[in-house]
Amino acid sequence: MAALNIFITFFFFLFFFLPHITAATCPRSTCTSHSPSIRFPFRLANQQKLSNSGYLGFDLSRNNQKQTILTLPSSGDFVVQNINYKEQIVTINNPENCLPKLFLDGNYYFNLTDSPFTFLTDIRNYTFLNCSTQDGTWAASIACLSDDYYKVLLVPTPRWPTSWFPCSIISTALVPIYSLQWRDLDDVLGIHLSWNEPDCRSCEAGGLRCEFQNATSSQVQCSVSSHTGLSGSAKYGIIIGVGIPGILCTLGIGLYVCDRVGRVRDGLLHQRQSITELSTAVDQQVEPAPLVIVGLDGRTIESYPNFQLDESLELPEPDDKTCSICLCEYQPKETIRIIPDCNHYFHASCIYEWLRKNPTCPLCRNPPEGLLKL
């Protein structure tokens, strides 16, 4: 019953407390299986609760579509498509996956003020053109803004008169130069942003994890643990959460097994005592003048040679490693007592109890020489 209670305590701790330990120290996270891995300096604010798990300005969130969202203070919310930790580049797009649409009216200005990010490339003037399907064959179109009746093109704003364009002008806008890859793509590529602080490139290049030096410092360091594994605190949490209940469980099982072995041993001793008493009673009925023999006295038993086993378990008979009374194997540091008349040996405590009630050897049934002379 005690072992069962320990098992229940162990599993209760494992399933109810251990998840909270590992979640509180979770070094990385994702929103879906297709989302980028999130680790330092980024932090998924609604899952990774520790304030020192992410750098200032690198908080991410999750929307109703389970998309990873980066909020730029001066430009709004954007979906994180990819994070390159080695190059320190994050790729973002608008939730509609059509980033050119933001710049189409010419009034939108992509602003990185109050954020730790900078544009990976320059920002230049580009012109949006509305062309018929026939007029728009001279340049690639923006797939997410075009249909079967017209095409929307994005071209560098020219230095010649705009009337020279074969299509009508929609607007001009300042666009990151990398956005030229928007043209004629079904899945629109986003804008690439980079960051310089914190600088974790050396850690990533060495396959290490970047983290704060301590809970109160803003300086970062490379951790000896790989960023693909658990953090040190998470490992300690698992060791504590699993190790302590495991030790208690093992102790409970050990106590239960020892108790069962003790009960079996007592039962065997009682059974053998009953058989001996029955045999004595039968002999008393058959023999006209039976010799009543009682067990040996304690002083006689204590005079029998004994020795303590060492770690190598050197026994008089190497093949005889089990006490015939309790049926348990001999263990280091246990005391063994030998019956000198037959050289049979047993646990000192076992043979003491036996000889107090039965003067004969449990194995050969030979009585001591002193009794044979009577």
ZALUM-225390 format. One record per residue: x, y negated, z negated of N, C-alpha, C in turn. Coordinates in steps of 0.1 Angstrom, whole numbers, padded with zeros to 4 digits, always signed. Layout:
# ZALUM-225390
XYZXYZXYZ ...
END
This chain:
# ZALUM-225390
+0008+0012+0000+0000+0000+0000+0009-0013+0000 +0020-0012-0008+0029-0023-0008+0035-0026+0006 +0039-0015+0013+0045-0016+0026+0035-0022+0036 +0022-0018+0035+0011-0024+0043+0010-0039+0041 +0010-0043+0029+0009-0058+0026+0021-0065+0031 +0033-0060+0031+0045-0066+0036+0043-0067+0052 +0038-0056+0058+0036-0057+0073+0027-0068+0076 +0016-0069+0069+0006-0080+0072+0012-0094+0070 +0020-0095+0059+0026-0108+0057+0036-0112+0068 +0044-0101+0073+0053-0103+0084+0047-0108+0096 +0036-0101+0101+0030-0105+0113+0022-0118+0112 +0017-0121+0100+0010-0134+0098+0020-0145+0100 +0032-0144+0094+0043-0154+0095+0047-0155+0110 +0049-0143+0116+0054-0143+0130+0045-0151+0140 +0032-0148+0139+0023-0153+0149+0017-0167+0145 +0018-0171+0133+0012-0184+0129+0022-0195+0126 +0034-0191+0120+0044-0201+0116+0055-0202+0126 +0060-0191+0132+0071-0191+0141+0068-0199+0153 +0056-0199+0160+0054-0208+0172+0056-0222+0168 +0052-0227+0156+0053-0241+0152+0068-0244+0151 +0076-0235+0146+0090-0237+0144+0097-0239+0158 +0094-0230+0168+0100-0231+0181+0095-0243+0189 +0082-0246+0187+0076-0257+0194+0082-0270+0190 +0085-0271+0177+0090-0284+0172+0104-0286+0176 +0111-0276+0180+0125-0277+0185+0127-0274+0199 +0116-0273+0207+0116-0269+0221+0125-0279+0229 +0136-0274+0235+0145-0284+0242+0140-0286+0257 +0131-0279+0262+0127-0281+0276+0112-0277+0277 +0106-0282+0288+0092-0280+0289+0088-0282+0304 +0077-0276+0308+0071-0279+0321+0056-0280+0320 +0050-0287+0330+0035-0288+0330+0029-0276+0337 +0034-0272+0349+0029-0260+0356+0042-0253+0361 +0039-0241+0367+0050-0233+0372+0057-0240+0384 +0051-0250+0390+0057-0257+0401+0063-0271+0397 +0061-0274+0385+0066-0287+0380+0081-0286+0377 +0088-0297+0377+0103-0297+0374+0105-0294+0359 +0116-0288+0356+0120-0285+0342+0122-0299+0335 +0117-0300+0323+0118-0313+0316+0127-0310+0304 +0139-0317+0304+0148-0316+0292+0155-0330+0291 +0163-0331+0281+0170-0344+0278+0177-0349+0291 +0176-0362+0294+0170-0373+0286+0155-0375+0286 +0148-0367+0295+0134-0368+0296+0127-0360+0284 +0115-0364+0282+0107-0358+0271+0092-0358+0275 +0086-0346+0274+0071-0346+0276+0065-0350+0263 +0060-0362+0262+0056-0369+0250+0045-0361+0242 +0036-0356+0250+0024-0349+0243+0027-0335+0239 +0039-0330+0241+0043-0316+0237+0055-0316+0228 +0066-0323+0232+0078-0324+0225+0077-0335+0215 +0074-0332+0202+0071-0342+0192+0083-0349+0187 +0094-0343+0187+0106-0349+0180+0110-0361+0188 +0112-0372+0180+0116-0385+0187+0130-0384+0193 +0139-0376+0188+0152-0375+0193+0154-0364+0204 +0143-0359+0209+0143-0350+0220+0144-0357+0234 +0142-0370+0234+0143-0377+0247+0149-0391+0245 +0153-0397+0256+0160-0410+0255+0149-0421+0258 +0152-0433+0253+0142-0444+0254+0139-0447+0269 +0126-0447+0272+0122-0450+0286+0121-0438+0295 +0123-0426+0289+0123-0414+0297+0111-0405+0293 +0101-0411+0287+0089-0403+0283+0080-0399+0295 +0076-0387+0296+0067-0382+0306+0054-0378+0300 +0044-0376+0308+0031-0372+0303+0024-0362+0313 +0012-0358+0310+0005-0349+0318-0009-0354+0321 -0013-0354+0334-0027-0359+0337-0036-0347+0338 -0049-0350+0341-0059-0340+0341-0056-0329+0352 -0049-0332+0362-0045-0322+0372-0032-0315+0369 -0028-0317+0356-0016-0310+0351-0003-0314+0359 -0003-0326+0364+0008-0332+0371+0017-0339+0361 +0030-0338+0363+0040-0345+0354+0040-0360+0359 +0038-0369+0349+0036-0383+0352+0047-0391+0346 +0053-0400+0354+0063-0410+0349+0056-0423+0351 +0055-0431+0340+0049-0444+0339+0059-0455+0340 +0060-0462+0351+0069-0474+0352+0062-0486+0347 +0067-0493+0337+0060-0504+0331+0054-0515+0341 +0061-0517+0352+0057-0528+0361+0051-0523+0374 +0050-0510+0375+0045-0504+0388+0035-0494+0387 +0032-0488+0375+0021-0479+0373+0026-0464+0372 +0017-0455+0374+0019-0441+0372+0023-0434+0385 +0033-0425+0384+0038-0417+0395+0040-0403+0392 +0038-0394+0401+0040-0380+0399+0054-0377+0401 +0060-0369+0392+0074-0365+0393+0075-0352+0402 +0082-0354+0413+0083-0342+0422+0095-0334+0419 +0106-0340+0415+0118-0333+0413+0127-0341+0404 +0135-0334+0396+0146-0340+0387+0159-0333+0390 +0169-0341+0395+0182-0335+0397+0191-0340+0385 +0193-0332+0375+0200-0336+0364+0215-0338+0366 +0221-0330+0376+0235-0331+0378+0238-0344+0385 +0229-0349+0394+0231-0362+0401+0224-0373+0395 +0216-0370+0385+0208-0380+0377+0199-0388+0387 +0191-0380+0394+0181-0386+0404+0167-0380+0401 +0157-0388+0401+0143-0383+0399+0135-0388+0411 +0128-0379+0417+0120-0382+0429+0105-0383+0425 +0099-0394+0428+0085-0397+0424+0076-0400+0436 +0063-0398+0435+0053-0400+0445+0041-0405+0438 +0032-0411+0446+0019-0414+0440+0010-0402+0439 +0000-0402+0430-0008-0390+0428-0015-0385+0441 -0017-0394+0451-0024-0390+0464-0013-0384+0473 -0001-0383+0470+0010-0378+0478+0010-0386+0492 +0008-0398+0491+0009-0407+0503+0014-0420+0498 +0027-0420+0495+0034-0432+0490+0033-0444+0499 +0034-0443+0513+0033-0455+0522+0020-0463+0520 +0009-0456+0515-0004-0463+0513-0002-0475+0503 +0007-0473+0493+0009-0484+0484+0014-0497+0490 +0022-0495+0501+0028-0507+0507+0020-0512+0519 +0009-0505+0522+0002-0508+0535-0003-0522+0536 -0008-0528+0525-0014-0541+0526-0004-0552+0525 +0009-0549+0523+0019-0559+0522+0020-0567+0509 +0011-0565+0500+0011-0572+0487+0017-0564+0476 +0019-0551+0478+0024-0543+0467+0040-0545+0467 +0044-0547+0455+0059-0548+0453+0063-0537+0442 +0071-0528+0447+0076-0518+0438+0087-0524+0428 +0083-0524+0415+0092-0531+0406+0096-0522+0395 +0109-0521+0392+0115-0513+0382+0119-0520+0369 +0113-0532+0368+0116-0540+0356+0112-0533+0343 +0119-0534+0332+0117-0528+0319+0117-0512+0320 +0124-0507+0330+0126-0492+0331+0141-0490+0332 +0146-0478+0328+0160-0475+0329+0165-0471+0343 +0156-0472+0353+0159-0466+0366+0163-0477+0376 +0170-0473+0386+0173-0482+0397+0171-0474+0410 +0169-0481+0421+0167-0475+0434+0180-0468+0439 +0178-0456+0444+0190-0449+0449+0195-0456+0462 +0186-0462+0469+0191-0469+0482+0185-0483+0481 +0189-0491+0492+0184-0505+0493+0170-0506+0496 +0164-0518+0493+0150-0521+0497+0151-0531+0509 +0144-0528+0520+0144-0536+0532+0130-0539+0537 +0129-0548+0546+0116-0551+0552+0113-0541+0563 +0100-0536+0562+0095-0527+0572+0081-0532+0576 +0078-0529+0589+0065-0533+0594+0056-0521+0597 +0043-0522+0593+0034-0511+0595+0026-0515+0608 +0025-0506+0618+0018-0508+0630+0007-0499+0632 -0004-0504+0638-0016-0496+0641-0016-0494+0656 -0015-0482+0660-0014-0479+0674-0025-0468+0678 -0029-0469+0690-0038-0459+0696-0029-0446+0698 -0036-0435+0700-0028-0423+0701-0019-0423+0714 -0023-0431+0724-0015-0433+0736-0003-0442+0734 -0006-0454+0727+0004-0463+0725+0014-0459+0714 +0011-0450+0706+0019-0446+0695+0029-0435+0698 +0030-0432+0710+0039-0420+0713+0054-0424+0714 +0057-0436+0713+0071-0441+0713+0078-0439+0700 +0071-0437+0689+0077-0436+0676+0069-0426+0668 +0076-0420+0658+0069-0411+0649+0059-0418+0640 +0048-0411+0636+0038-0417+0628+0038-0412+0614 +0031-0419+0605+0030-0415+0591+0018-0406+0590 +0020-0394+0588+0009-0384+0589-0002-0386+0579 +0000-0391+0567-0010-0392+0557-0019-0405+0560 -0015-0413+0569-0023-0425+0572-0029-0425+0586 -0026-0414+0594-0030-0414+0608-0041-0403+0609 -0048-0404+0621-0058-0394+0624-0058-0391+0639 -0069-0386+0645-0069-0382+0659-0071-0395+0668 -0075-0406+0662-0079-0418+0670-0068-0429+0670 -0060-0429+0659-0050-0439+0659-0038-0434+0650 -0027-0440+0652-0015-0437+0644-0010-0449+0637 -0004-0447+0625+0002-0457+0617+0017-0455+0617 +0024-0465+0622+0039-0463+0624+0046-0472+0613 +0058-0469+0609+0066-0477+0601+0079-0479+0607 +0083-0492+0611+0095-0495+0618+0102-0506+0611 +0115-0507+0612+0122-0518+0606+0117-0531+0612 +0115-0541+0603+0110-0554+0609+0120-0560+0618 +0116-0562+0631+0126-0566+0641+0129-0581+0640 +0140-0585+0647+0144-0599+0647+0138-0606+0660 +0132-0598+0669+0125-0604+0680+0111-0607+0677 +0104-0614+0686+0089-0617+0683+0081-0605+0681 +0072-0605+0672+0064-0593+0669+0054-0591+0680 +0052-0601+0689+0042-0599+0700+0048-0589+0710 +0060-0586+0709+0066-0576+0718+0062-0562+0714 +0057-0560+0702+0052-0546+0698+0041-0542+0707 +0040-0529+0712+0029-0525+0719+0017-0521+0711 +0018-0523+0697+0007-0520+0688+0004-0532+0679 -0007-0532+0673-0011-0543+0664-0004-0541+0651 +0000-0553+0645+0007-0553+0632-0003-0552+0620 -0001-0543+0611-0009-0543+0599-0004-0551+0588 +0009-0550+0585+0016-0557+0574+0030-0555+0574 +0038-0563+0567+0052-0560+0564+0053-0559+0549 +0063-0551+0545+0065-0549+0531+0080-0545+0528 +0084-0548+0516+0097-0543+0511+0096-0529+0507 +0103-0520+0514+0102-0506+0512+0116-0500+0510 +0118-0491+0500+0131-0484+0499+0135-0477+0512 +0147-0479+0516+0152-0475+0529+0150-0460+0531 +0151-0452+0520+0149-0438+0522+0135-0434+0526 +0126-0443+0525+0112-0440+0528+0110-0438+0543 +0121-0441+0551+0120-0438+0566+0117-0423+0568 +0120-0415+0558+0116-0400+0559+0101-0398+0558 +0094-0409+0555+0079-0407+0554+0074-0403+0568 +0080-0407+0578+0075-0406+0592+0072-0392+0596 +0060-0390+0601+0056-0377+0607+0058-0365+0598 +0055-0367+0585+0056-0356+0575+0043-0352+0570 +0040-0339+0569+0027-0335+0563+0028-0337+0548 +0039-0333+0542+0041-0335+0527+0050-0347+0526 +0045-0358+0522+0053-0370+0522+0063-0370+0511 +0076-0373+0515+0086-0374+0504+0085-0387+0496 +0089-0386+0484+0087-0397+0475+0100-0407+0475 +0100-0415+0465+0111-0425+0463+0120-0419+0453 +0133-0421+0456+0144-0415+0448+0149-0426+0439 +0149-0423+0426+0154-0433+0416+0165-0426+0408 +0175-0434+0404+0186-0429+0396+0187-0436+0383 +0195-0430+0374+0198-0437+0361+0212-0435+0357 +0218-0445+0350+0232-0444+0346+0233-0442+0331 +0223-0445+0323+0224-0443+0309+0212-0436+0304 +0213-0424+0297+0226-0418+0293+0233-0411+0304 +0246-0410+0304+0253-0404+0314+0256-0389+0310 +0249-0380+0315+0250-0366+0311+0256-0357+0323 +0261-0364+0333+0266-0357+0345+0277-0347+0341 +0286-0351+0332+0297-0342+0329+0292-0330+0321 +0282-0331+0313+0276-0320+0306+0270-0310+0316 +0262-0316+0325+0255-0308+0335+0265-0300+0344 +0275-0307+0348+0285-0301+0356+0292-0289+0349 +0293-0290+0336+0299-0279+0329+0290-0268+0324 +0277-0270+0328+0267-0260+0324+0263-0261+0310 +0265-0273+0304+0262-0275+0290+0249-0284+0289 +0244-0285+0276+0232-0293+0274+0236-0307+0268 +0230-0317+0273+0232-0331+0268+0222-0334+0257 +0227-0340+0246+0218-0343+0235+0224-0354+0226 +0216-0359+0217+0221-0369+0208+0232-0363+0199 +0241-0372+0194+0251-0367+0185+0245-0363+0172 +0235-0370+0167+0228-0367+0155+0214-0374+0156 +0206-0372+0145+0192-0377+0146+0191-0392+0146 +0201-0399+0141+0200-0413+0140+0209-0421+0150 +0217-0413+0158+0226-0419+0168+0220-0421+0182 +0224-0431+0189+0220-0432+0203+0231-0427+0213 +0242-0423+0207+0253-0417+0215+0250-0402+0218 +0254-0398+0230+0251-0384+0234+0264-0376+0235 +0262-0363+0235+0273-0354+0235+0269-0342+0242 +0279-0333+0246+0276-0321+0253+0275-0310+0242 +0265-0302+0243+0263-0291+0233+0269-0279+0239 +0275-0270+0230+0281-0258+0235+0271-0248+0240 +0258-0250+0236+0247-0241+0240+0243-0245+0254 +0241-0235+0263+0236-0238+0276+0222-0243+0276 +0219-0253+0285+0206-0259+0284+0195-0249+0289 +0199-0238+0294+0189-0228+0298+0184-0220+0287 +0191-0221+0275+0187-0213+0263+0180-0221+0253 +0178-0215+0241+0172-0222+0230+0181-0232+0223 +0176-0242+0218+0184-0251+0210+0189-0244+0197 +0199-0250+0190+0204-0244+0178+0194-0243+0167 +0186-0254+0166+0175-0254+0156+0165-0244+0159 +0162-0242+0172+0152-0231+0175+0157-0217+0171 +0170-0215+0174+0176-0202+0171+0175-0200+0156 +0179-0210+0148+0178-0209+0133+0164-0206+0129 +0154-0213+0135+0140-0210+0132+0136-0196+0134 +0141-0190+0146+0137-0176+0149+0144-0167+0139 +0157-0170+0136+0164-0161+0126+0157-0161+0113 +0153-0173+0108+0146-0174+0095+0132-0167+0096 +0125-0170+0107+0111-0165+0109+0111-0150+0110 +0121-0144+0117+0120-0130+0119+0129-0122+0109 +0140-0128+0105+0149-0121+0096+0144-0118+0082 +0138-0129+0076+0133-0127+0062+0122-0117+0061 +0111-0119+0070+0101-0109+0069+0106-0095+0073 +0116-0094+0082+0122-0081+0085+0128-0074+0073 +0136-0082+0066+0142-0077+0054+0132-0072+0044 +0122-0080+0041+0111-0076+0032+0104-0064+0037 +0102-0063+0050+0095-0051+0055+0104-0039+0053 +0117-0040+0056+0126-0029+0054+0126-0024+0039 +0127-0034+0030+0126-0031+0016+0114-0023+0012 +0102-0028+0017+0090-0022+0014+0089-0007+0019 +0094-0005+0031+0094+0008+0037+0104+0017+0029 +0115+0012+0025+0125+0019+0017+0119+0024+0004 +0112+0014-0003+0106+0018-0016+0095+0028-0014 +0088+0027-0003+0077+0037-0001+0083+0051+0001 +0093+0051+0010+0099+0064+0013+0106+0071+0000 +0113+0062-0008+0119+0068-0020+0108+0073-0030 +0097+0066-0030+0086+0070-0039+0081+0083-0035 +0079+0085-0021+0073+0098-0016+0083+0109-0018 +0096+0106-0016+0107+0117-0019+0107+0121-0033 +0106+0111-0042+0105+0114-0057+0094+0123-0060 +0082+0120-0055+0070+0128-0058+0072+0142-0053 +0078+0144-0041+0080+0157-0035+0090+0165-0044 +0100+0158-0048+0110+0164-0057+0104+0169-0070 +0096+0160-0076+0090+0164-0089+0081+0175-0087 +0074+0175-0075+0064+0187-0073+0072+0200-0072 +0084+0199-0064+0091+0212-0063+0097+0216-0076 +0102+0207-0085+0107+0211-0098+0096+0217-0106 +0084+0211-0106+0073+0216-0114+0069+0230-0108 +0069+0232-0095+0065+0245-0089+0075+0256-0093 +0088+0252-0093+0098+0262-0096+0098+0265-0111 +0095+0255-0119+0093+0258-0134+0082+0267-0137 +0070+0265-0129+0059+0274-0131+0062+0288-0127 +0069+0289-0116+0073+0303-0111+0082+0310-0122 +0091+0302-0127+0100+0308-0137+0093+0312-0150 +0083+0303-0154+0075+0307-0166+0067+0319-0163 +0061+0320-0151+0053+0331-0148+0061+0344-0148 +0073+0343-0142+0082+0355-0141+0086+0359-0155 +0088+0350-0164+0092+0353-0178+0080+0359-0185 +0068+0354-0182+0057+0360-0189+0055+0375-0184 +0057+0377-0171+0055+0391-0166+0066+0400-0173 +0078+0395-0173+0089+0403-0179+0086+0406-0194 +0079+0396-0201+0076+0399-0215+0066+0410-0216 +0056+0411-0207+0046+0421-0207+0052+0435-0204 +0062+0435-0195+0067+0448-0191+0077+0453-0201 +0086+0444-0205+0097+0449-0215+0091+0449-0229 +0094+0460-0236+0089+0461-0250+0096+0450-0259 +0108+0447-0256+0115+0437-0265+0122+0427-0256 +0115+0418-0249+0121+0409-0239+0130+0399-0246 +0140+0396-0239+0150+0386-0243+0145+0373-0239 +0142+0364-0248+0137+0351-0244+0149+0342-0243 +0151+0336-0231+0163+0328-0229+0158+0314-0226 +0162+0304-0233+0159+0290-0231+0170+0283-0223 +0167+0271-0220+0177+0263-0212+0190+0260-0221 +0199+0255-0214+0212+0252-0221+0211+0239-0228 +0219+0237-0238+0219+0224-0245+0227+0214-0238 +0225+0202-0241+0231+0191-0234+0246+0191-0235 +0252+0195-0246+0266+0195-0248+0273+0205-0238 +0266+0216-0237+0272+0226-0228+0271+0221-0213 +0260+0215-0209+0259+0211-0196+0269+0200-0193 +0271+0191-0202+0280+0180-0201+0295+0185-0200 +0297+0197-0205+0311+0202-0204+0314+0207-0190 +0304+0209-0182+0306+0214-0168+0314+0203-0160 +0323+0207-0151+0331+0196-0144+0322+0188-0135 +0325+0175-0133+0318+0167-0124+0328+0157-0118 +0323+0151-0107+0332+0141-0100+0322+0132-0092 +0328+0121-0089+0320+0111-0081+0325+0111-0066 +0315+0111-0057+0318+0111-0043+0324+0098-0038 +0334+0098-0030+0339+0086-0024+0332+0084-0010 +0337+0074-0003+0331+0070+0010+0333+0081+0020 +0343+0090+0019+0345+0100+0029+0337+0113+0026 +0330+0113+0014+0321+0125+0011+0329+0138+0011 +0340+0139+0005+0347+0151+0004+0341+0161-0006 +0334+0171-0001+0327+0181-0009+0335+0194-0010 +0333+0201-0020+0340+0215-0021+0336+0223-0009 +0324+0223-0004+0320+0230+0008+0315+0219+0018 +0323+0216+0028+0319+0205+0037+0306+0207+0044 +0302+0220+0046+0289+0222+0053+0277+0221+0044 +0279+0221+0031+0269+0220+0021+0267+0206+0017 +0259+0198+0024+0258+0183+0021+0245+0180+0015 +0237+0190+0011+0223+0187+0006+0222+0193-0008 +0216+0185-0017+0214+0191-0031+0202+0200-0030 +0203+0213-0034+0193+0223-0033+0181+0221-0042 +0182+0211-0052+0171+0209-0061+0162+0198-0056 +0168+0186-0052+0160+0175-0047+0159+0175-0032 +0167+0183-0025+0167+0184-0011+0171+0171-0004 +0179+0163-0011+0184+0150-0005+0199+0152-0002 +0203+0145+0009+0218+0146+0012+0226+0138+0002 +0238+0142+0000+0247+0135-0009+0251+0122-0003 +0253+0112-0011+0256+0098-0007+0269+0094-0015 +0277+0085-0009+0289+0079-0016+0285+0074-0029 +0294+0075-0039+0292+0069-0052+0283+0078-0061 +0277+0089-0056+0269+0097-0064+0277+0107-0072 +0273+0111-0084+0280+0121-0092+0275+0135-0090 +0285+0144-0088+0282+0158-0085+0287+0166-0097 +0279+0176-0101+0283+0185-0112+0283+0199-0107 +0294+0207-0111+0296+0220-0106+0294+0230-0118 +0286+0241-0114+0285+0252-0124+0297+0261-0123 +0305+0261-0133+0319+0268-0132+0318+0283-0129 +0308+0290-0133+0307+0304-0131+0305+0308-0117 +0298+0300-0109+0295+0303-0095+0300+0293-0085 +0305+0281-0090+0311+0270-0082+0300+0264-0073 +0287+0266-0076+0277+0259-0069+0276+0245-0075 +0273+0234-0067+0273+0221-0072+0259+0214-0067 +0256+0204-0075+0243+0197-0073+0245+0183-0078 +0234+0174-0076+0234+0161-0082+0235+0163-0097 +0243+0155-0104+0245+0157-0118+0231+0155-0126 +0223+0146-0122+0210+0144-0128+0201+0156-0126 +0201+0161-0113+0192+0172-0109+0196+0185-0117 +0209+0188-0117+0212+0201-0124+0211+0200-0139 +0212+0187-0144+0210+0185-0159+0196+0189-0163 +0186+0183-0155+0172+0186-0158+0169+0201-0156 +0175+0207-0146+0173+0221-0143+0178+0230-0154 +0190+0228-0158+0196+0237-0168+0191+0235-0182 +0184+0223-0185+0178+0221-0197+0166+0230-0199 +0160+0234-0187+0148+0243-0188+0151+0257-0182 +0161+0259-0174+0165+0272-0168+0180+0274-0169 +0184+0284-0176+0198+0286-0178+0205+0292-0166 +0198+0295-0155+0204+0302-0144+0207+0291-0133 +0216+0295-0124+0220+0286-0112+0208+0286-0103 +0204+0275-0097+0192+0274-0088+0194+0282-0076 +0207+0284-0072+0209+0292-0059+0211+0307-0061 +0221+0310-0070+0224+0325-0071+0216+0331-0083 +0210+0323-0092+0202+0328-0103+0211+0335-0113 +0224+0333-0113+0233+0339-0123+0233+0331-0135 +0232+0337-0147+0233+0329-0159+0247+0326-0163 +0250+0317-0171+0264+0314-0176+0269+0327-0183 +0283+0328-0183+0289+0340-0189+0286+0341-0204 +0285+0330-0210+0282+0330-0225+0269+0338-0228 +0259+0336-0219+0246+0343-0221+0247+0357-0218 +0256+0361-0208+0257+0375-0204+0263+0384-0215 +0271+0377-0224+0277+0385-0235+0268+0387-0247 +0256+0380-0247+0247+0382-0258+0241+0395-0258 
END
